Amino acid sequence: MKQAELLIIGGGPAGLCAAISAASCGANVLVAERNKNLGGQLVKQTHMFFGSEKQYASTRGIDITGILLNELNKYKENVEIMTDTTIVGMFEDGVVTALHKEDNYFKIKPDAVVVATGAFEKALAFPNNDLPGIYGAGAVQTLMNVYGVKPGNKVLMVGAGNIGLIVSYQLMQAGVEVAAILDAAPRIGGYLVHASKIRRMGVPILTSHTVKSAIGKEFLEKAIVCRVDDKFNQIEGTEIEFDVDVMCISVGLTPLNELLSMRGCQMKYVPQLSGMVPLRNENYETTIENVFAAGDTTGVEEASAAMVEGYLAGLCAAAKIGHMTDDFEERKNDYVKQLESLRSGPVGKHILSGIEQIVIKGEQYV
């Protein structure tokens, strides 16, 4: 049985920031990450971040990983990192089970846990959607930006949110032709600055369109798209055919929080937060004492918000197990103000309306 004061599940932006925050308070921290490297989604994000200086604005995601690791290294005496380690269970007696490199199964008994497992990509249903050449946007980013592999020659991007727009631009930078970007919504969901770059390069953005079917025998050869009405029903006779060998699906993310459900945390489906999320208090503690959650696990947002939530959850988790610092309230208020700033726009109002549904106020669940 491995002992730990604070176990952080996930070494992405939220998990790393939680580790930094908790370790800076004097807590002994164990970070478990299923991949070989820390950083989560940051390691494949070559674009510059928005936000403020505190969220590393104008810095590329791949560089933010290094910044966070350097900061975490300041507390290396009380931080243990286990990569290639998948957490496979959280149980009522507080025991957490882990699998290291697929052959070493062991148990951890932490005083507290911060779950920062992130999110997974949503799929899109259409005929032949399992053909080789049809990827999620995250998979395409990984191929290009982590492994340097060109996914194909001509791409149809499905989804005009920030991820779809950013990955389209990165594909063109890698020498891949983007035939078009389409979105079922009547308007794009991403920032205008990203869409403008795409349009200036001559790529059409088709709103109110969806994929009707994929065509191919051994791999993707063509994609058929069509218009949809205001209820997202396909409109016959509006089909457009694209000769493409890659289709990139970027239709959103869903919080990855099966571990929280397994542990018995109260969950709620909240559309504004993209799926099932845990009820929590203002300290990011769930309905199970000493089990905290941060980042996309609590609702899908930008990585900037995930980092601040990580700092906040790490600070509060450390305080809960006896490592409250003299400047606790000052630091907590600063993180809260950072989140308020990040959520101050139209998209933020949407997120806030979701958060209102899961934050515990007194003894009531709202």
C-alpha positions as CSV (number, residue, x, y, z in Angstrom):
1,M,0.0,0.0,0.0
2,K,1.6,3.3,-1.1
3,Q,0.9,6.2,1.2
4,A,0.4,9.8,-0.1
5,E,-0.8,13.0,1.5
6,L,-2.3,14.4,-1.7
7,L,-2.8,12.3,-4.9
8,I,-3.4,14.3,-8.1
9,I,-4.9,12.2,-10.9
10,G,-3.8,13.7,-14.2
11,G,-0.7,15.6,-15.2
12,G,-2.3,18.1,-17.7
13,P,-2.7,21.8,-17.1
14,A,-5.1,21.5,-14.2
15,G,-3.2,18.7,-12.5
16,L,0.2,20.3,-12.8
17,C,-1.1,23.6,-11.4
18,A,-2.8,21.7,-8.6
19,A,0.5,20.0,-7.8
20,I,2.4,23.3,-7.8
21,S,-0.1,25.0,-5.6
22,A,-0.3,22.2,-3.1
23,A,3.4,21.6,-3.0
24,S,4.0,25.3,-2.4
25,C,1.9,25.0,0.7
26,G,4.1,22.2,2.1
27,A,1.9,19.2,1.1
28,N,3.5,16.0,-0.1
29,V,2.2,15.4,-3.5
30,L,2.0,12.4,-5.8
31,V,1.1,13.0,-9.4
32,A,-0.2,10.1,-11.5
33,E,-0.3,10.5,-15.2
34,R,-1.3,7.7,-17.7
35,N,0.9,9.1,-20.5
36,K,4.6,8.9,-20.8
37,N,4.9,12.7,-20.5
38,L,3.3,15.4,-18.4
39,G,1.4,18.3,-19.9
40,G,-1.8,16.7,-21.2
41,Q,-3.3,18.7,-24.1
42,L,-0.6,21.4,-23.8
43,V,2.1,19.2,-25.4
44,K,0.4,19.4,-28.8
45,Q,-0.8,23.0,-28.7
46,T,1.5,25.2,-30.8
47,H,-0.8,28.2,-30.8
48,M,-0.5,31.1,-28.5
49,F,-2.8,31.4,-25.5
50,F,-5.3,34.2,-24.7
51,G,-6.0,35.3,-21.1
52,S,-3.7,37.5,-19.1
53,E,-0.1,37.4,-18.1
54,K,-1.0,35.1,-15.2
55,Q,-2.3,32.5,-17.6
56,Y,0.7,32.9,-19.9
57,A,-1.0,34.9,-22.6
58,S,0.9,35.0,-25.9
59,T,2.8,31.8,-24.9
60,R,2.4,28.6,-26.9
61,G,0.9,25.6,-25.1
62,I,4.0,23.5,-25.7
63,D,6.1,26.2,-23.9
64,I,3.7,26.5,-21.0
65,T,4.3,22.8,-20.2
66,G,8.0,23.6,-19.7
67,I,7.2,26.7,-17.5
68,L,4.9,24.6,-15.3
69,L,7.4,21.8,-15.0
70,N,10.2,24.2,-14.0
71,E,7.9,25.7,-11.4
72,L,7.0,22.2,-10.0
73,N,10.7,21.3,-9.9
74,K,11.2,24.0,-7.2
75,Y,9.3,21.7,-4.9
76,K,10.8,18.4,-6.0
77,E,11.6,17.3,-2.4
78,N,7.9,16.9,-1.7
79,V,6.6,16.0,-5.2
80,E,6.6,12.5,-6.7
81,I,5.7,12.0,-10.3
82,M,4.5,8.7,-11.8
83,T,4.0,8.6,-15.5
84,D,2.7,5.6,-17.5
85,T,0.4,5.2,-14.5
86,T,-3.4,4.7,-15.0
87,I,-5.7,5.1,-12.0
88,V,-8.2,2.4,-12.5
89,G,-10.4,2.7,-9.3
90,M,-11.4,4.8,-6.4
91,F,-13.2,3.1,-3.6
92,E,-15.4,3.9,-0.5
93,D,-12.6,3.1,2.0
94,G,-10.4,5.8,0.3
95,V,-8.1,3.3,-1.5
96,V,-7.1,4.2,-5.0
97,T,-5.9,1.5,-7.4
98,A,-3.3,2.1,-10.1
99,L,-1.7,0.3,-13.0
100,H,1.9,1.2,-13.8
101,K,3.1,0.3,-17.3
102,E,0.3,-2.3,-17.6
103,D,2.1,-4.9,-15.4
104,N,2.4,-3.4,-12.0
105,Y,-0.9,-3.2,-10.1
106,F,-0.7,-1.4,-6.7
107,K,-2.8,0.5,-4.2
108,I,-2.5,4.1,-2.9
109,K,-4.1,5.4,0.3
110,P,-4.1,9.3,0.1
111,D,-5.4,11.7,2.6
112,A,-7.0,13.7,-0.2
113,V,-7.4,13.5,-4.0
114,V,-7.6,16.0,-6.8
115,V,-9.1,14.5,-9.9
116,A,-7.9,16.4,-13.0
117,T,-8.5,13.8,-15.7
118,G,-9.7,16.3,-18.4
119,A,-12.1,15.4,-21.1
120,F,-12.5,13.2,-24.2
121,E,-13.6,14.0,-27.7
122,K,-17.2,13.6,-28.8
123,A,-17.9,11.5,-31.9
124,L,-20.3,12.2,-34.7
125,A,-22.7,9.6,-36.1
126,F,-23.0,9.1,-39.9
127,P,-22.6,6.1,-42.3
128,N,-19.1,4.8,-42.5
129,N,-17.8,7.0,-39.7
130,D,-15.3,4.3,-38.8
131,L,-13.3,4.4,-42.0
132,P,-9.5,4.8,-41.7
133,G,-8.8,8.5,-42.3
134,I,-11.5,9.8,-39.9
135,Y,-9.9,11.2,-36.8
136,G,-10.8,13.3,-33.8
137,A,-9.1,16.8,-33.8
138,G,-7.0,15.8,-30.8
139,A,-5.6,12.8,-32.7
140,V,-4.7,14.9,-35.7
141,Q,-2.9,17.4,-33.4
142,T,-1.0,14.6,-31.7
143,L,0.1,13.1,-35.1
144,M,1.3,16.5,-36.4
145,N,2.6,18.4,-33.4
146,V,3.9,15.6,-31.2
147,Y,5.0,12.9,-33.7
148,G,5.6,15.0,-36.9
149,V,3.3,12.8,-39.0
150,K,1.2,14.3,-41.8
151,P,-2.3,12.8,-41.4
152,G,-3.1,13.0,-45.1
153,N,-3.2,15.3,-48.1
154,K,-6.7,16.9,-48.1
155,V,-8.9,17.4,-45.1
156,L,-12.5,18.2,-44.3
157,M,-12.8,19.8,-40.9
158,V,-16.1,19.1,-39.1
159,G,-16.6,21.7,-36.4
160,A,-15.9,25.5,-36.4
161,G,-15.2,26.0,-32.7
162,N,-11.8,27.2,-31.6
163,I,-10.2,23.7,-31.8
164,G,-11.5,23.1,-35.3
165,L,-10.3,26.5,-36.5
166,I,-6.9,26.2,-34.8
167,V,-6.3,22.7,-36.0
168,S,-7.3,23.7,-39.6
169,Y,-4.7,26.4,-39.5
170,Q,-2.1,24.0,-38.2
171,L,-2.9,21.5,-40.9
172,M,-2.3,24.2,-43.6
173,Q,1.0,25.1,-41.9
174,A,2.0,21.4,-42.2
175,G,1.2,21.5,-46.0
176,V,-2.2,19.8,-45.8
177,E,-5.0,21.2,-47.9
178,V,-8.2,22.0,-46.0
179,A,-11.1,21.6,-48.4
180,A,-13.6,23.2,-46.1
181,I,-14.7,23.7,-42.5
182,L,-18.3,23.0,-41.7
183,D,-20.5,23.3,-38.6
184,A,-24.1,22.4,-38.0
185,A,-24.7,25.6,-36.0
186,P,-25.9,28.7,-37.9
187,R,-22.7,30.5,-36.8
188,I,-19.2,29.6,-35.9
189,G,-18.4,28.8,-32.3
190,G,-14.8,29.9,-32.3
191,Y,-13.1,33.3,-32.0
192,L,-13.3,35.6,-35.0
193,V,-9.5,36.0,-35.0
194,H,-9.1,32.3,-35.8
195,A,-11.8,32.2,-38.4
196,S,-10.4,35.3,-40.1
197,K,-7.0,33.7,-40.6
198,I,-8.7,30.7,-42.2
199,R,-10.9,32.7,-44.5
200,R,-7.9,34.8,-45.7
201,M,-6.3,31.6,-46.9
202,G,-9.3,30.9,-49.0
203,V,-10.9,28.1,-47.0
204,P,-14.7,28.1,-47.1
205,I,-16.6,27.9,-43.7
206,L,-20.0,26.3,-44.2
207,T,-22.3,26.9,-41.3
208,S,-25.7,25.0,-41.0
209,H,-24.0,22.0,-42.7
210,T,-23.3,18.5,-41.4
211,V,-21.8,15.2,-42.7
212,K,-24.3,13.0,-44.5
213,S,-22.0,10.1,-45.1
214,A,-18.4,9.0,-45.7
215,I,-17.4,7.0,-48.8
216,G,-14.5,4.6,-49.2
217,K,-13.5,0.9,-49.2
218,E,-10.2,0.6,-47.5
219,F,-10.0,4.2,-46.3
220,L,-11.8,7.5,-46.7
221,E,-12.1,8.7,-50.3
222,K,-15.0,11.1,-50.3
223,A,-17.3,13.0,-47.8
224,I,-20.9,13.9,-48.6
225,V,-22.2,16.9,-46.6
226,C,-25.5,18.7,-46.7
227,R,-27.4,21.6,-45.2
228,V,-29.5,21.3,-42.1
229,D,-32.6,23.3,-41.0
230,D,-33.0,25.2,-37.8
231,K,-33.8,21.9,-36.0
232,F,-30.6,20.3,-37.4
233,N,-32.6,18.0,-39.8
234,Q,-30.8,17.2,-43.0
235,I,-32.2,19.0,-46.1
236,E,-32.5,16.7,-49.1
237,G,-31.1,18.0,-52.4
238,T,-28.4,20.2,-50.8
239,E,-25.6,17.6,-50.9
240,I,-22.0,18.6,-51.6
241,E,-19.3,16.1,-52.3
242,F,-15.6,16.6,-51.3
243,D,-12.7,14.4,-52.4
244,V,-10.7,14.1,-49.2
245,D,-8.6,11.4,-47.6
246,V,-9.0,12.8,-44.0
247,M,-12.0,14.0,-42.1
248,C,-11.2,15.7,-38.8
249,I,-14.1,15.6,-36.2
250,S,-14.1,18.6,-33.8
251,V,-17.5,18.6,-32.3
252,G,-16.7,19.2,-28.7
253,L,-15.4,17.5,-25.6
254,T,-17.1,15.6,-22.7
255,P,-15.7,15.6,-19.1
256,L,-13.8,12.5,-18.2
257,N,-15.0,11.7,-14.7
258,E,-15.8,8.0,-14.4
259,L,-13.5,7.8,-11.3
260,L,-15.6,10.4,-9.5
261,S,-18.8,8.5,-10.3
262,M,-17.2,5.3,-9.1
263,R,-16.2,7.0,-5.8
264,G,-19.8,8.0,-5.2
265,C,-19.6,11.7,-5.9
266,Q,-22.9,13.3,-6.7
267,M,-23.1,14.0,-10.4
268,K,-25.3,16.1,-12.6
269,Y,-25.8,16.4,-16.3
270,V,-25.2,20.1,-17.2
271,P,-25.3,20.9,-21.0
272,Q,-23.4,24.2,-20.5
273,L,-20.5,22.2,-19.0
274,S,-20.7,19.6,-21.8
275,G,-21.8,16.6,-19.8
276,M,-21.9,14.8,-16.4
277,V,-20.0,16.8,-13.8
278,P,-19.6,16.6,-10.0
279,L,-21.4,18.8,-7.6
280,R,-18.9,20.7,-5.6
281,N,-18.4,23.6,-3.2
282,E,-16.5,26.9,-3.8
283,N,-13.2,25.1,-2.8
284,Y,-13.7,22.5,-5.6
285,E,-14.4,19.8,-3.1
286,T,-17.0,17.3,-4.3
287,T,-19.8,15.8,-2.2
288,I,-17.3,13.2,-1.0
289,E,-15.0,14.7,1.7
290,N,-11.4,15.2,0.6
291,V,-12.1,14.4,-3.0
292,F,-11.6,17.5,-5.2
293,A,-11.9,18.1,-8.9
294,A,-10.5,20.7,-11.3
295,G,-10.2,21.5,-15.0
296,D,-12.3,19.9,-17.7
297,T,-13.4,17.2,-15.3
298,T,-15.7,19.9,-13.8
299,G,-16.8,21.3,-17.1
300,V,-15.1,21.9,-20.5
301,E,-13.4,25.3,-20.9
302,E,-10.2,26.7,-22.2
303,A,-6.9,25.5,-20.7
304,S,-6.4,28.9,-19.1
305,A,-9.4,28.3,-16.8
306,A,-8.3,24.7,-16.2
307,M,-4.9,26.0,-14.9
308,V,-6.5,28.5,-12.5
309,E,-8.9,25.9,-11.3
310,G,-6.0,23.6,-10.6
311,Y,-4.2,26.2,-8.6
312,L,-7.4,26.8,-6.6
313,A,-8.1,23.1,-6.0
314,G,-4.5,22.4,-5.0
315,L,-4.5,25.2,-2.5
316,C,-7.8,24.2,-0.9
317,A,-7.0,20.5,-0.9
318,A,-3.6,21.2,0.9
319,A,-5.4,23.4,3.4
320,K,-8.0,20.7,4.1
321,I,-5.3,18.2,5.1
322,G,-3.4,20.6,7.4
323,H,-1.3,22.8,5.1
324,M,-3.1,26.1,5.2
325,T,-0.8,29.0,4.6
326,D,-1.0,32.4,6.2
327,D,-1.9,33.9,2.8
328,F,-4.5,31.3,2.0
329,E,-7.4,33.8,1.6
330,E,-5.3,36.2,-0.4
331,R,-4.3,33.5,-2.8
332,K,-7.7,32.0,-3.1
333,N,-9.3,35.4,-3.8
334,D,-6.7,36.0,-6.5
335,Y,-7.6,32.8,-8.2
336,V,-11.3,33.5,-8.0
337,K,-10.7,36.9,-9.6
338,Q,-8.7,35.4,-12.4
339,L,-11.5,33.0,-13.1
340,E,-14.0,35.8,-13.1
341,S,-11.9,37.7,-15.6
342,L,-11.6,34.6,-17.9
343,R,-15.4,34.1,-17.8
344,S,-16.3,37.8,-18.3
345,G,-17.3,37.4,-22.0
346,P,-20.4,35.9,-23.8
347,V,-18.9,32.4,-23.6
348,G,-18.2,32.9,-20.0
349,K,-21.8,33.7,-19.2
350,H,-22.8,30.3,-20.7
351,I,-20.2,28.6,-18.5
352,L,-21.3,30.5,-15.4
353,S,-24.9,29.5,-16.0
354,G,-23.7,25.9,-15.8
355,I,-21.6,26.4,-12.7
356,E,-24.5,27.9,-10.9
357,Q,-26.2,24.5,-11.2
358,I,-23.5,22.5,-9.5
359,V,-22.0,24.7,-6.8
360,I,-23.1,23.7,-3.3
361,K,-24.5,26.6,-1.3
362,G,-24.7,25.7,2.4
363,E,-26.5,22.4,2.6
364,Q,-28.4,22.8,-0.6
365,Y,-27.4,21.7,-4.1
366,V,-28.2,24.3,-6.7
